[in-house]
Amino acid sequence: MSRFLVLYRAPVSAREQMEAATPEQRHSSIADFGAPLGDGVAVGEGDAYGDIAGYSILEADSQQAALRILDGHPHFHMPDGLIEVHELLPTPSA
């Protein structure tokens, strides 16, 4: 089973989203609910993304399976709500 980083992107802050969340807006396949995120600071050149509202860790057999699990997620009901799914790859041994 693979693990995936799920990034919740939205024009509304995580604080506002959490205040409006209901108990039904949770998902059983999430291995680590993660956390809502505050404003970020970039280290190095460039700017931090200002629309990442939170993250979770999801377990699924494949990226396509992860996408199917997220189908109909409440985050999509938010105007301009977007979810990114990134597979967590093993780090090479030293």
C-alpha positions as a printed NumPy array, in Angstrom:
array([[  0.   ,   0.   ,   0.   ],
       [  1.328,   3.444,  -0.926],
       [  1.003,   6.674,   1.006],
       [  0.007,   9.978,  -0.559],
       [  0.348,  13.577,   0.547],
       [ -2.977,  15.334,   0.053],
       [ -2.777,  19.131,  -0.156],
       [ -5.972,  21.109,   0.247],
       [ -5.78 ,  24.365,  -1.718],
       [ -8.408,  27.062,  -1.363],
       [ -8.898,  30.815,  -1.45 ],
       [-10.435,  30.572,   2.055],
       [ -8.068,  30.277,   5.029],
       [ -7.834,  27.032,   6.972],
       [ -9.065,  28.839,  10.073],
       [-12.304,  29.814,   8.302],
       [-12.736,  26.3  ,   6.91 ],
       [-12.277,  24.649,  10.31 ],
       [-14.854,  26.95 ,  11.897],
       [-17.414,  25.83 ,   9.295],
       [-16.524,  22.072,   9.271],
       [-19.02 ,  19.414,  10.366],
       [-18.259,  15.941,  11.825],
       [-19.517,  14.394,   8.568],
       [-16.691,  16.079,   6.66 ],
       [-14.138,  13.444,   7.733],
       [-12.84 ,  10.56 ,   5.6  ],
       [-12.146,   6.997,   6.797],
       [ -9.199,   6.258,   4.429],
       [ -7.081,   9.075,   5.772],
       [ -4.134,   7.602,   7.693],
       [ -3.081,  10.914,   9.196],
       [ -5.554,  13.781,   9.234],
       [ -2.614,  16.173,   9.165],
       [ -3.555,  19.684,  10.106],
       [ -4.839,  22.954,   8.804],
       [ -1.983,  25.253,   7.835],
       [ -1.327,  28.906,   8.545],
       [  0.475,  31.276,   6.207],
       [  3.781,  29.892,   4.935],
       [  7.202,  31.441,   4.567],
       [  9.51 ,  30.523,   1.69 ],
       [ 13.14 ,  29.666,   2.381],
       [ 15.252,  30.628,  -0.622],
       [ 14.1  ,  32.378,  -3.766],
       [ 10.42 ,  32.844,  -4.533],
       [  7.22 ,  33.112,  -2.572],
       [  5.324,  30.554,  -0.495],
       [  2.006,  29.361,  -1.893],
       [ -0.711,  31.324,  -0.14 ],
       [ -3.571,  28.989,  -0.958],
       [ -2.515,  25.755,   0.777],
       [ -5.049,  25.403,   3.571],
       [ -4.08 ,  21.99 ,   4.972],
       [ -2.722,  18.52 ,   4.369],
       [ -3.503,  14.861,   5.09 ],
       [ -1.758,  11.543,   4.506],
       [ -3.874,   9.015,   2.605],
       [ -3.198,   5.285,   2.143],
       [ -4.273,   3.676,  -1.133],
       [ -3.134,   0.973,  -3.542],
       [ -2.38 ,   3.491,  -6.312],
       [ -2.698,   7.163,  -7.185],
       [ -5.845,   6.356,  -9.166],
       [ -7.29 ,   4.603,  -6.098],
       [ -6.447,   7.677,  -3.996],
       [ -8.293,   9.874,  -6.49 ],
       [-11.332,   7.596,  -6.323],
       [-11.319,   7.821,  -2.512],
       [-11.331,  11.617,  -2.739],
       [-14.186,  11.691,  -5.247],
       [-16.981,  13.825,  -3.78 ],
       [-14.782,  15.176,  -0.953],
       [-16.435,  18.148,   0.843],
       [-13.455,  20.357,  -0.069],
       [-14.721,  20.327,  -3.669],
       [-17.932,  22.078,  -2.549],
       [-15.907,  25.177,  -1.73 ],
       [-15.621,  27.697,  -4.567],
       [-12.215,  27.182,  -6.205],
       [-11.397,  24.281,  -3.841],
       [ -8.602,  22.115,  -5.252],
       [ -6.93 ,  18.98 ,  -3.914],
       [ -3.446,  17.885,  -4.982],
       [ -2.362,  14.267,  -4.489],
       [  1.363,  13.43 ,  -4.384],
       [  2.758,   9.933,  -3.814],
       [  5.25 ,   9.759,  -0.955],
       [  8.284,   8.036,  -2.45 ],
       [ 10.818,   6.066,  -0.423],
       [ 13.98 ,   7.998,   0.339],
       [ 17.207,   6.442,  -0.935],
       [ 19.395,   4.798,   1.676],
       [ 22.625,   6.567,   2.512]])
